[in-house]
Amino acid sequence: MLIIKKNEVMTEEEFGFLRDLIHDEFGILIKGDKRLTLHTKVSHRLTILGLENYRQYYEYIMADASKKELYTFVSHITNNETYFFREKPQLDVFSDILISIKRDKRIKKEKRLRILSLASSSGEEAYTLNILVHESGLFLWEWDTKIIGIDVDSNAIRKANEACYTTNSFRSMNGEAAAYIDQYFNKEKDRYILRRSLTTNVEFRLGNMLERQAFEGIGQADVIFCRNVLIYMSNEAIERFASNLYDLISDTGYLIIGSSESLIQKTNLFLPEYKNGIIVYRKNLSIQGH
Ligand SMILES: C[S@@+](CC[C@H](N)C(=O)[O-])C[C@H]1O[C@@H](n2cnc3c(N)ncnc32)[C@H](O)[C@@H]1O
């Protein structure tokens, strides 16, 4: 009979395997001795899968070519904290950027807009960007406008697709932004459901932004938001990420990362530019064949 030692704490060696796996695949650094924390977060997976220890769990993940368990594993580790209209000063700059994008596209006679929300979590950021695009009134009618959110956490992606939120997701909305709640959401008991007109051009994908295939079929992006995820990553992973983004973003595009994050001295593929006191990143066009 198989005896499952449910609460057997992870050994240091097992912790090392799993920590390195998370870093190599997703770039996420687990700093210090987080053995107990990791054990608490994933021990139920051993029970569910009928495994005896974390070495078996590691082997199970490695043998699964579909990467399903790898994604389940990472979803228990990531921090999904997010809310609508987060870091308003950056969003004001985004609204200004939309005006200059419209100007450039008019000259190029192009009517396609692609905005990415990388590490989109449950979708609040992607939908915030869509509300601002909508409010700008610049990309109506025959414009092909798409906002694409990508995250490694399948639960977050499911929530994002449902577009159904509680007041917790509106905690930073005040002033003008607060009026958007009545304007763009239908209230049902304690739930707020984003109106369909604001969801149809938004798509969410399960994917790892360190892998190029996460971006397949997107084409050139005009603006990429990637906020509050690089803080969890190693410099080596940030370099990999920057290299993926370099090819994805258009030569005139903008990259916006979290205000507590920086690419300075981590990559020379993007250069900082100040806009109303906010740092945005532009492609370093002097680099060829990076
Ligand atoms: C703190 S949330 C940030 C949400 C949103 N960008 C914001 O600023 O409000 C971090 C998200 O990054 C996701 N994440 C972590 N590593 C990732 C990776 N390699 N590729 C895609 N998403 C990742 C996590 O699943 C989590 O949902």
The ligand as a Tripos MOL2 file, in Angstrom:
@<TRIPOS>MOLECULE
LIG
   27    29     1     0     0
SMALL
NO_CHARGES

@<TRIPOS>ATOM
      1 C1          1.7750   41.6270   -9.2350 C.3       1 LIG1
      2 S1          0.9990   40.9980  -10.6840 S.3       1 LIG1
      3 C2          1.0480   42.4200  -11.7420 C.3       1 LIG1
      4 C3         -0.2910   42.6890  -12.4100 C.3       1 LIG1
      5 C4         -0.3450   43.9610  -13.2380 C.3       1 LIG1
      6 N1          0.6770   43.9940  -14.2420 N.3       1 LIG1
      7 C5         -0.2560   45.1760  -12.3540 C.2       1 LIG1
      8 O1          0.7940   45.8480  -12.3360 O.co2     1 LIG1
      9 O2         -1.2320   45.4990  -11.6590 O.co2     1 LIG1
     10 C6          2.3120   39.9580  -11.3280 C.3       1 LIG1
     11 C7          1.8100   38.9320  -12.3530 C.3       1 LIG1
     12 O3          2.9410   38.4600  -13.1060 O.3       1 LIG1
     13 C8          2.6510   37.1320  -13.5310 C.3       1 LIG1
     14 N2          3.9060   36.5210  -13.9990 N.ar      1 LIG1
     15 C9          5.0040   36.1780  -13.2730 C.ar      1 LIG1
     16 N3          5.9620   35.6790  -14.0590 N.ar      1 LIG1
     17 C10         5.4840   35.7000  -15.3380 C.ar      1 LIG1
     18 C11         6.0070   35.3100  -16.6030 C.ar      1 LIG1
     19 N4          7.2240   34.7770  -16.7230 N.pl3     1 LIG1
     20 N5          5.2240   35.4880  -17.7110 N.ar      1 LIG1
     21 C12         3.9780   36.0050  -17.6120 C.ar      1 LIG1
     22 N6          3.4210   36.3830  -16.4160 N.ar      1 LIG1
     23 C13         4.1760   36.2470  -15.3010 C.ar      1 LIG1
     24 C14         2.0250   36.5230  -12.2910 C.3       1 LIG1
     25 O4          1.2900   35.3600  -12.5580 O.3       1 LIG1
     26 C15         1.1730   37.6960  -11.7550 C.3       1 LIG1
     27 O5         -0.1680   37.5850  -12.1820 O.3       1 LIG1
@<TRIPOS>BOND
     1     1     2 1
     2     2     3 1
     3     2    10 1
     4     3     4 1
     5     4     5 1
     6     5     6 1
     7     5     7 1
     8     7     8 2
     9     7     9 1
    10    10    11 1
    11    11    12 1
    12    11    26 1
    13    12    13 1
    14    13    14 1
    15    13    24 1
    16    14    15 ar
    17    14    23 ar
    18    15    16 ar
    19    16    17 ar
    20    17    18 ar
    21    17    23 ar
    22    18    19 1
    23    18    20 ar
    24    20    21 ar
    25    21    22 ar
    26    22    23 ar
    27    24    25 1
    28    24    26 1
    29    26    27 1
@<TRIPOS>SUBSTRUCTURE
     1 LIG1         1 GROUP 0 **** ****
